[in-house]
Amino acid sequence: MKGPFQREGDVSDGCVRSSEALDWALGLLPDAMRPDYERHLRECAICGAEVESYRALVEGMRLALPDRPCRDLVDRVREGVAVLRCQEERGRRRVVWASAVAAVLLAVAGIGGLMPHLRRGVKEGVETEGTVRRRAWQEAARWLCSVQQPDGGWYRPGEGAGEYREALTGLAILAALELKSEPGLDASGRRAAEWLANRVDEEGKIGSLHFPGQPYNQGIGGLALLRWCERHPDSPFREAALRAARRIAAVQTESGGWGYEDQPEEPNVSVTVWQLQALHQALALGGEEWMERALWKGLRWLRSTRNREGRYGYRRADDFPVGSDALTAMSLYCEMEVDAESLARSETRLSLDRVQEGLAASDREPSYYAAYFAIRSLRKAGHREFEKTLGHLESRLLARQETVGRERGSWPASDVYARVGGRVYATAMAAMAVYTP
Amino acid sequence: MHGLSLRAMVFGDKNRRDREQGSEDAADMARARAGDEAAFSAIVRRHQTALVNFFRRLGALPDAEDLAQETFLRIFRYRLRYRESARFSTFLYTVARHVWVDRLRKERRAETGRAFLTQRAEERREERRENRDARLEAIRRAVEDLPDYLRMTVELIVYQEFDYETVARILGIPLGTVKSRFHEAMQRLKRRLSGL
């Protein structure tokens, strides 16, 4: 026998108000309907059973798929926020610049109709981190192309120390090889490689001047020329590049390192890391066996400068005339680059930790030089726990890129090495640091 | 016995907590708008577990945390658009729904949906192995087998404890549609689990 609120064939086998049971059980029934339904519940066993069944079901659902603890996301989100802030800052600066241009145009020409186009042009959309990086590379590439000399050299007359032109050109070639897909860079790189190849004399020496900076011209210029030839197998500069590498091996000190020409018995890490990378590159290009012996000898010397904490000294272990962060980063990267097995060594892990600590502890912006080697070594190690440090450092570097004006795309010559390297050095190092293939 | 609803029994003080949390969220969002990153971190800490579980139950087992991170970053990006008149949790889950929809669309567009679903199924099976309770296992399977549009409604009402009106705002659909979807979902579940 069915009651007055029941009908045949209902899903709940009974009461026309049973559909309210679910809402009541979950507290979803509007307040106005609640008292009436509660009175009904006291009388209707069918709805009472419905309520109980929904309660049991919901409790079961919550038990079957419960909330589980998750890892703290705050650090990950904070890193993302840092990137977003960079994007916003760049967007704001662009708007200010474009507004200024627009104001001048309007004032001078009185062309009110331009305004909507300008507004559209400067509107900053939502950008991904990839978009920001991509634009940073594009603008760096454009700037680098714009400052190349007509003869192919990659330096700016009057900026930095003129004696390092081969090294600067080498840095720009290395950057061009990394950002090679950007328009114009490959052609510029070729002209620069030709300029550099013409600077390699019969003995393999790069640059004609005898001065303390020559080993950098030899190491960086040689590395760049060798790498260019490796990436361009038909390049006519191969012989010049290998000649430069032979010269590097020939002037190696007895101890295994490389130093300045006027201090032949005082090898130092700063010069040595470039010579080692150049020799390593030469072997990939078909260099002779004796170059390989020089490479391993040099690597042994480099390792001898590392102390037990994993820090590399300038001339020997615990020799830190200007701090240890940059020395450790550049030496570690060099070691990882020339000896793949070093990644498995416990000393390498120690040094990686020192690099990360150095970046985290510093309250100043690291030099482009230090930043480049630190990013490269941490990235090469590929450990997940370095991601936070990497993301933070890369964001800071991206934020320093010029976004308006004549120097747009470059990085300011603001660190200690920029005194001799200028903007070409700053831009090549920073662009390579933030570049991810 | 039926004097109190389940929500009132189990989550009796939820409304009070919601109000308190809502005012904290509003204050922290105002500080975040002014550049206070610690305030934004506080918001992340308050909502991260619920949000990760939201994505996990929708089926994003391998990358629920990534999707939660993406949601928080979008919230940060839209912080200037947020109006305090709206409840923060409504805003949060509206953005989360968009993140989820984008994710599904991306998977489909990349035609890796099948592999993605297979992976999800595998991971679900793995979780099931851990669950030795046959009844709970059956409930879990029944919930997971609901179509996406019903599952989302169930997630927001049963697990996130939103009312119909809020869910309607989050999903951008009429109130009546939310009700009918929820009832349909629960009846399907009841029917399927009736033998237990």
Interface residues (C-beta under 8 A of the other chain):
Chain A: V11 S19 L22 D23 W24 A25 L26 G27 L28 L29 E38 L41 R42 G48 V51 E52 S53 Y54 R55 L57 V58 E59 G60 M61 R62 L63 A64 L65 D67 R68 P69 C70 R71 D72 L73 V74 R76 V77 R78 G80 V81 L84 V126
Chain B: M1 H2 G3 S5 L6 R7 A8 V10 E37 F40 S41 V44 R45 Q48 T49 A50 V52 N53 R56 R57 A64 E65 A68 Q69 F72 L73 F76 R77 N131 R135 L136 E137 I139 R140 V143 V154 I157 V158 Y159 D163 Y164 K179 F182 H183 M186 Q187 L189 K190 L193
